[in-house]
Amino acid sequence: MSDKKKPYPYWRSKKYNRGKQRKKQEKRLKQERLRQLFNESLLQNPVEMYPEARELQRHFILHVGETNTGKTYEALQDLAGAESGLYLAPLRLLALEVQERLLAEGVECSMTTGEEDDYRIGAHHLSCTVEKMDSAGQFGVDPKVAVIDEAQMLQDPDRGWAWLKAILGLACERIHVCMSPNAEQVVEKLIDMCGDTWEVVRHTRDVPLRMENRQFQFPGGVQKHDALVVFSKKKVLSVASELEKHGIKTSVIYGALPYSVRKDEMRKFLEGESSVVVCTDAIGMGMNLPIRRVVFLESEKFDGRDMRPLSMSEVKQIAGRAGRKGQFDEGLVNALSDKKRIRRLLTGQYQPMKYAVMQMPQTLVDLDIPLSEIITNWMKVQDTEFLRKADMRTQLSLARILEKPEFATFMLDKDTQLALVNIPFDSRDHRLLQMWKNLILDYYSEKPMRKYVPVLHRKATLEDLEEIYRECDLVFSFVRTVQYTEEDLARLVSRKKERVAAMIMQKLSDKNFTRTCRQCGKPLYWNYPFSICQDCFQKNRRRKWDAEDWEDYEE
């Protein structure tokens, strides 16, 4: 055996370990610098992010009041009489409604949302969703008067940043802000931070709102001019189908309906073709319908993450639609269940909002690290007392997809990546998510895009048509984001959306959406909590017990 010593491994040497420790320390210092930079981004004064607005002496008119008090109406009167103006809506539906209203008054007005564009030559007014505020310049609108609607949305974890940006950064000398009373203090604080002036106009209901004492019975207690509120599309259709069986004509309104279909359903209710409207909380913002009574058939809703009770703001917003001025002496509210809680929320006092939601600053996107890492570090930043971070979990998951090898070959810069992850669509829908990926892959591979115009089938169900409409929305938004002008794709998709909307309108006119057991087809009550009936459930249990007993016998 040789006495020669084995060579000392380099990885155990002092030189190697010193280098390893140095790299760890450099990484730790880099992370600490990044953490400090991200913390400073939230602590810095967000007012400084909008120098163009700081050059103006802006004046705000704050319209404070409950639902159905005429806040938006008064603000829009000033907007219509202005030389040029901008309306920022919380919903695409309201952006479309305000455009139609201004056009009816002889005011040329363009419109843009995340899914539609309507450019009017010579128009000096623009109606858009609040996220599209920066589109005013693209439409040639330099607003002298602006209206920011539903400013209590400042606290919304997903979209509140858009209202914060509008209040701090809108370059306009006269701005109307419509809000519920709980948002007043926060909005005034934001305006003071900007060094601008403000005045408050308080609005009160002309028609009193009252909670009924008698117990509501469904469907026997349904009356003309009722709005029955549930919180899912399936239940809207099931309730409407149940009422149609009892000879009660209904209109239906829920979030997934195309605007033209929703408008037609509203027309039926306004003109008396239907006597009752069955709806989700989509009715809560801006729909001025002849509703005498609002009835909550449910007191809980699924918010995209959890099933939770309704909040005070939601109850007041929805219930406030009862009692149209000039048509009813009072508005009534009732509930099928949990009535005491609904009454307490309806009559309770708002708790003032204490914070606003802030978007990730653009300066962070310029850092020399991947977008997903930027968003991750931003999400770890500690909230301040007055500013909280916007929820960017969806953008984070999409950013990680764009950093996979199949997308890395396109060398997309972070600004492009951020624009792509902000395209509005429901990423929880696997079909839409896959379409979003394919659109990006094919566009940057310079492949033809016309195949993304969806194909319609005669036997398509209502669910199929709504899915196709969402696909059209995604394709249209993508085309606008990447500014794709070939193959006339935007026009083709818009025409397809119109056809789909017409087919959905036809499907809804049938009102035959009774829930049935998925095993035996037996009709189920509208709020039955399971997808199979009790008989099928018991049969399944007996089969399971018989199988277990047979296994015991064989043993």
Secondary structure, 3 states (H helix, E strand, C coil): CCCCCCCCCHHHCHHHHHHHHHHHHHHHHHHHHHHHHHHHHHHCCHHHHCHHHHCCCCEEEEEECCCCCCHHHHHHHHHHCCCCEEEEECCHHHHHHHHHHHHHCCCCEEEECCCCEECCCCCCEEEEEHHHHHHHCCCCCCCCEEEECCHHHHHCCCCHHHHHHHHHHCCCCEEEEEECHHHHHHHHHHHHHHCCEEEEEECCCCCCEEECCCCCCCCCCCCCCEEEECCCHHHHHHHHHHHHHCCCCEEEECCCCCHHHHHHHHHHHHCCCCCEEEECHHHHCCCCCCCCEEEECCCEEECCCCEEECCHHHHHHHHCCCCCCCCCCCEEEEECCCHHHHHHHHHCCCCCCCCEEECCCHHHHCCCCCHHHHHHHHHHCCCCCCEEECCCHHHHHHHHHHCCHHHHCCCCCHHHHHHHHCCCCCCCCHHHHHHHHHHHHHHHCCCCCHHHCCCCCCCCCHHHHHHHHHHHHHHHHHHHHHCCCHHHHHHHHHHHHHHHHHHHHHHHHHCCCCCECCCCCCECCCCCCCCCCHHHHHHHHHHHHHHHHHHHHHC
